[in-house]
Amino acid sequence: MSNPVLNESTFDKLRTRHAGEPGWGAASSQPSASGTWAPPMTDGPVTKYHSGTMTVSGAASASLVLFAVLLISAAVGWMAVAEPEPGVLAFPPMAFVGAIVGFIAVIVSMFKPMWSNVLGPVYAIGQGLFVGALSKMFDATYSGIVLQAVGTSLAVFGVMLMLYRSKVIRVTDRFRRIVIGATLGVAVFYLVSFVFSLFGANVSFFTGSNAVGILFSLFVAGLAAFNLALDFDFIERGQQMALPRRMEWFAALGLLVTLVWLYLEVLRLLAKLRDR
């Protein structure tokens, strides 16, 4: 699943809706009731910290909370996988429900980003159930693959963060357009493939364990990694724009969506390599 949460339109909406409001780093310059202009009150020198506005550290804290909730929920989803017969696993229905609930939470957050302090945990719980159950199914077929996928995903996250912080990767407008365009293209491909699968068709040319399928999964996993750079850039620009503090949860939700997508793509890639 690609990350639809952190996008440029979010900044445009917030600029239009909140530009110039007090508490956003902009003092109110409206005339007083008597018709004379009253200068804004000040408590002294301006500092970099603004209570009530978004910060990088706040977004990081919110991300850790959502990640912890996801892990707990994933553990529940893992244990919920039943074994009605020896060697046969049954995918729990609640995992499907969790995936749907998580998807709805992400869609709603795109239109109501200020609700992300509630929608973020809802996504983490719902998606965690699905990811945990799916991981158990993969691990039953490919022993140890889940640990490999988790380790690879965390390593990719760390490398991308280091490359972004060291300015090796610069999120320019061109970079942003290319990554977003490619992500939308992959999302459309997955949607079309899903519709075809409902009619019994299978795009095995790309989804199989052949060389093309492996290269495609490698490309998508790399694309998910580059989306992490967009997430880091969103968080940094959110602090610079002094967005409301609740937007820390919106940024954390977007980062978690990308991490889940990256993990699932790495899991699929490793499974294809095992099938070779």
C-alpha positions, 0 to 999 in steps of 0.5 A: 500500500502506498502512502496517501497521507503526507502530500503537498495538498495538505500544506495548501489546505492548512495554509488556506485554513489557518494562515495568519491565525494567532498561535501559528507563529504570526501575531494578530494585527487586528484593530482593537474595539476602539478602532486603534491598533494595539501592538501584540503583547510579548513575554520577551525574546522569541525562542525556537520553541512554540507550545501548541505547534508541531515539532520534529521531536513531537512527531518522533514521539507520536511515531514511537507511540503508534509503532508500539501500538502497531507491534502490540496489535500485530502480536495479537493478530499473530496469535489469532491465526488458528490451526484447525488441522496440523500444518493448516493455518486459517487466516482470522476474520478480524484481521480482514476487518482490521485491514478495512478499518485501517484503510478507512482511518487513513482515507478519513485522515486525508480529509480530516488531518486534525483527527489524526490523534484518534485515527492514528491509533485506530490505523495502528490497531487495525493494520497491526492485526492484519500485518501480524496475521499475514506475517504468521502465514508467511513465517509458516511457509518461509521459516524466519522470513518475518525476522529478516523482513523486520530487520531489513525494513528497519535497516532501510529506515535507518539508512534513509534517515541518515542519507536525508539528514546528511543531505545526500538525498535532497527532496526537491520539487522534481524529486517529489513529483517523480516519487509521488508519480511513481507511487500513484502508478504502482497504486493504480497497478495494484488496484487493477491487479486486484480487480482482475483477481476478482475475475480469476485473472492473475498478473503473474508476469509481475507478481511471480518469482521470475526475474521480472517479478523480483525486479518489480518487487525490488523497484516497489520496495525502493520506491517505498524507501524513497517515500520515507524521504518525503515523510521526513521532509513533511515533518521538517517543513511542518515544524518550519511552518509552525503547523498545529501540534496535532499535526504531529500525529498526522505526520506520524500516521503517514510515516507509519503507513510508509513503514508498513508498506515497506515491510510488506514489500520486503516480505514479498520480495524475500518470499520471491527470492525463497521460491527461486 
